[in-house]
Amino acid sequence: MDEENAPFTEEQNQQIIDTGIIAAENAPHNIRCLTVIGQIEGHYVLPEQNKTTKYEHIIPALVAIEEDRSVDGLLVVLNTVGGDVEAGLAIAELIAGMSKPTVSIVLGGGHSIGVPLAVSADKSFIVPSATMTIHPVRINGMMLGVPQTMRHFEKMQERITAFVTSNSKIKPDRFKELMMERDELVLDIGTVLDGKAAVKEGLIDSLGSLSDAVKALYKLIEKRNAQNVKAAKSNKKGSKSSKAVNTAPAKRTAASRPKRSAVASVLQDCYGDIRLGDWRGER
């Protein structure tokens, strides 16, 4: 296929390879699409055969999107099995803290630490065929069988629970109940929710497809633009009123009147009410 008929330019292809982000062209609003796929790679490099989302690529990309005035919003597309807890939470916190409108959509799966990523946007969608797995924190490799280890797991799980429940409609007690379910999974504890169940539990806002997510993002952008225009007009009106008050002539008070000269004071004492113009020979 020649370059003219290719769906993406060479620059866009390189963006997808490096960060999984692509800039849309000829759209009503300038949005960025961030894909979170495979396993979220954290502090350790995963094997080459694993499809990964590298947090050292995603974090600076999110910062650049937040600072770029030409970008109106962010669409987050998820199909992930989970991954590193701290890396996933770091990305989720960045998305939740963005001032620009954000919308997420879960396709295929949004499992494990993918749950906080899905709820971090201003509005979240999930397709009916997608699933989300809620389970306790797990660790790979060596661990110490001491009470301190269990307390560390509990604190980490509390951080995840607090973030999910503060960015969605699900209650903390219900989230913990789904997380500790014993009869759902064969080799683990937890719960698998399909699209309808995730919406019913309050974990995700709405069922929908890609077009629904894009339309919701456009509405958020237009609402934000309208608020900015209204705020600008209000500030402009306030500055005019302040300028009018500052330029109004001030009333002369006794303290603001010019002091009489020594000669005028003597004349006033000697001759009574005499105008200074008479003394100067102006009359």
C-alpha positions, 0 to 999 in steps of 0.5 A, a space after each residue: 500500500 502506498 503512503 497516499 492510501 495508507 490509513 495512518 501517516 508514518 508519524 502516526 504509526 510511530 506514535 502508536 508503536 511508541 506510546 499507543 497514542 494517536 492524534 485524530 485528524 479532521 475531527 470536530 474536536 482535537 482529541 487524543 486516544 490512549 490505548 491500554 492493552 496487554 499487561 501494564 508494565 511496572 518496575 520490572 521489564 516483562 518478557 518480549 512475548 508479552 504485550 505490554 503498556 509501559 508506564 514510562 511512556 504513558 506518564 509523560 504522554 499524559 503530562 504533554 496532553 494536559 499541557 497542550 492547549 490544542 488538545 481538547 480531550 482524552 479517550 482511553 481505550 482499555 483491553 488489559 489483563 492488569 499488571 503492576 499495581 503502583 504503575 496502574 494506580 499512577 496512570 489512573 491518578 494522572 487521568 483522574 487529575 486532568 483538567 481536560 475532559 476524559 472518557 474511558 471505554 472497556 473493550 474485551 477486558 478491564 481486569 485487576 488494576 484495569 478497574 481503577 483505570 476504567 473508572 478514572 475518567 470523567 465518564 466510563 463506558 463498557 461494551 456488553 461483551 467485555 468483562 472486568 475481574 475484581 480480586 485482591 492484590 497478589 504478588 509474584 516471587 518470594 514473600 515473607 510469611 510475617 504479619 507485616 506482609 499481610 498488613 502491607 497487602 491490606 494497606 495496598 488493597 485499601 488504596 485501590 478500594 478508596 480510589 475505585 469507590 471515590 471515582 465510581 458509584 459502587 459502595 466500598 462494602 459492596 466492592 470488598 464483597 465482590 473482591 472476596 467472593 469465593 464461589 465465582 473463580 476456580 483458582 482464585 477469589 473474586 468476581 468477574 462482571 460482564 458489561 451489564 453487571 458492571 453498570 448495574 453494580 455502579 462500577 461503570 457509568 454506561 453501556 456503549 460502543 466507541 461512537 457513544 464514548 466519542 459523542 460523550 467526550 464531545 459533549 464534555 468538551 463543548 460543555 467545558 468550552 461554554 463554561 470557559 466562555 461564560 467565565 471569560 465574559 464574567 471576568 471582562 464585565 467585572 474588570 470594566 466595573 472595577 475600572 469605572 469605580 477606579 476612574 470616578 472623581 473622588 470627593 474633595 475632603 478637608 484633608 485633600 484640599 490644598 493648604 493655604 500659604 502663610 501670606 494667605 493665612 495672615 490676610 485671612 486673620 487680619 481682613 476676614 473673608 477676602 479672596 486671594 484673587 483680590 490680593 493678587 490684583 486680579 479684580 
